[in-house]
């Protein structure tokens, strides 16, 4: 693992052939260090992983901010090597997921400022927030909204770069409209905790059904930080399963199929 001020890098482990490139985009208030555990676990399956800074969403001009973010993500992907190993999959949490979904919608609509620079092969959207403000209260209340994993609560509390109270910041409606109204054809895995107080499950379900190539996975007992909550091992396994299915022929065809089960 390589630790920089603005990103974290995880090399594919074991000296084996790199199976793909994963770019992780944090959400409101999060630093790259929040994703050490998740990044290391994905890299252990021989994927090259880079964690970026959380995107800056300008409420005064959200579309212009997306074009800046597209360039930043393209530069971050290029920074892992001369030619990132495909598939290149972007994983976003919270506003990171909003930015990725909105970028995909703009690219699908042919917006040159985005489609010319940012071309991921697939997306993982974790904890897409709903519209409006979420009242977080104090730090303990925000922690309870984010996660019940004691390790992750400690990571958030001990990281001076984590911006407390930011989970209550309002996400620009224009970006949520793009994210929830997207018809982008690239494969997308949507993850949400069934105890996420920030999510809008109805809007998320409608969006997943409208997307032509998406799967919505609900994590039982998980809160907003679904990649880092109590079931983080199972969630990481779901993400790796998606990554492996992208490499399959044909892409996304199931690798393991249950033939019989009593549970």
N, C-alpha and C positions, 0 to 999 in steps of 0.2 A: 504494500500500500504506500502511496506517495501523498503527502499532506501539503497542500498549498493554502494560501490565504483565501482564495476564491473557488477552489475546487478540491475534490479528493479523487485519487486515481487508484484503481485496483487492477492489477494484471491478472490475466487468466492463470490459475495456479497449476502446479505440477509439471510445468514444462510441456504441456500438451497443446495440440493445435487449438487456436482460438476459434470458438464456434459462432461468435457474433459480437456486436458492440452494443452496450446498453448505456444510455445517457439518462441520469436521474435528475429531475428538476423539482426541488423542494417547494413548499408553499409558504403561506403567511407566517412570518416570524421565525422560520427555520433556517438553520445554518447547514452547510454541507456535512458537518460532523454528525448531525442527527442520523445520517444514513450510513454510518460505518458498518453496523451489523448487517443491514440489508445488502449493502454493496459487497461486503466480504462473502456473504452467502451465495450471491449470484456468481461472483467471480470464482468461487470454489467449483462451480460447474463449467469452468473454462470459458467464461465470457469476459470480455474486456469491459470494465465499468468505469465511468467517470460521473461524479456528482458535481453539479454546477451550483452556483448561487441561485437563490429564489428570484424569479422574474420581478421586475418593477413594472407595475401596471399603472399607467397615467390615467386617472379618471377624467382629466380634461381632454385627452386625445387618445383614447384606448387603441384605436386602429394603428395609429403611428407608433405607439409603444410596442404593438405586436410585430411590426416590421423590424424594429430594433432588436426585439427578442429573437426573431427568426435568424438574424445575422449572428447574434451571440451564440445561439445553439449550433449553428453551422460551424462557427469557429471552434466551439468546444468539441464538436465531433471530429473536426479536422485535426485538432490538437492531440488526439490519441495515436496518430500515425499518418503517414502520407495518404493512405487509403484505408479508412475504417473497414474492418471485416464485416461483411453483411451476413445476416440482416442487421440493420441499424434500427434499434428499438428505443423509443423515448418513453420513459416512465415518469409520470408527473403525479404529485400529490397536492390536493387543495388547489391553490391558485396556479401551481405548476401544471396541474391537470387542466385547469381552465385555459391557460395559455396554449397548451398543446392542442386541445380540442378546437379552440378558436382558430389557431394557425391551420389546422387540417381543413376546417371549413373554408377559410379564405383561399387556400391553395386549390381546393376542389372547385372553387368559383373562378379560378384563373387569375387571382391577384398576383401580378408579377413581382411585387416587392417581397412576397413570401415564397411563391412557388419557384422562383429563380434561384433561391439560396438554400431552402430547407426542404429536404426530401427524405424523411424517415420511411422505413418499410412498414412500421406498425407502431401502435401506441398502447401503453397501459395507463389508464386513467383511474387513480385511486382517490377516493374521498372528494369527488366533485361537490362543491358547496352549492347550496340553494341561493335563492334571491334574498336580498335584504340583510339586515344586521342580525348578528347572533350575540345576545347578551352573555358575556363571559364571566362577569363578576370579578372576583379576585383570582389570584394565581391558582389556588386549589380548584376553583370551579373550572378554570380553563384546562387544567390538567385532567380533570374528570371528563371533560368533553373530548379531549384528545385521546386518552389512553388509560387503561387500568393495569398496564404492564409495569411492575415496579422498577424494572431496569430502565425502561424508556422514560418513565417519570423522572428518574434520577438523571438521565442524560439531559433531558430538557431543563431541569432545574439547575444543573451544574454548569451548563454551557453559557458563558457570558455573552455569546453572540446571538443567543435566542432572544427575540424581542417579545417580551411578555405583554399580553393584552392585544396582540395583533390579530388574533383569531376573530375579534369582533369588528375588524375593519370591513367595510362594505366593498364587495366585488362589483366593478362596473357592470350595469345591466347589459350594455352593448356586447361585452365579452361573453356573458352568460347566455345571451340570445344566440350568439354564434355557436357556442359550445353545445347547447341543448337543441339547436336547430340544424346541426350539421348533418349532411348526407354524404360525407367523405367515404370513399370506397376502401381505403386502406384498413387492414385488420385492426380491431380495437378490443382490448380486454378492459372492461369496466369493473372496478372493485368498490364495494361499499360495505361498511359495517351495519348490522341490523340495529345497533344501538347508537348510531351516529346522529347526534342532535343537530348537526350543521347541515346534513344532507336533505334534499327534497326527493324522497323515494319515488313519488309519482312522476315527477318531471324526469328523473333518471330512467325510470322504466319506459316512459314514452320515447325518450331519446334512443335507448338501446334498441327498441323495436323498430324505430325509423331508420337506424343505420343499416346499411346493406351487408356489413361484414363485422358484426360485433357480438360479444358475449358479455352479459351482466352476471357477475358472481357476487353473492351476498355472503358475508362472513359472520357467522353466528357469534354473538357476544362481543363483537368488535365495535370500537368507537371511531372517531374521526380519523385518527392516524392509523389507518387500517394496515399499512405496511409495517408498522412498528408496534402493534398492539399485542395482546396476550397470545394470539394465534399466529404470530409472525412466521413461524416455521412452516405452517400449512399455507399461508399466503405466499411466501417465497416459493414453495413448491408449485403453487398454481401459476405463478409468473414464469418459472422455469419450464413448466409443462407447455405454456403458451409459446415461449421462445423455441422450444424443441419442435412444436407443431408447425411453426413458421418454416422450419428447415425441411419439413417432410415433403414428400411428393405424392399427391398434390399438396400444396401448402394448406395447413390447418386440418388436414385429415387426421382423425384420432389415431394415436399410437397404441394406446392401451384401451381395450374395450371390455367391460365386464359382461361375461356371458351368463353367470349365475351367481346369486348372492342371497343370503338369509339375513343380511343387515343393511 
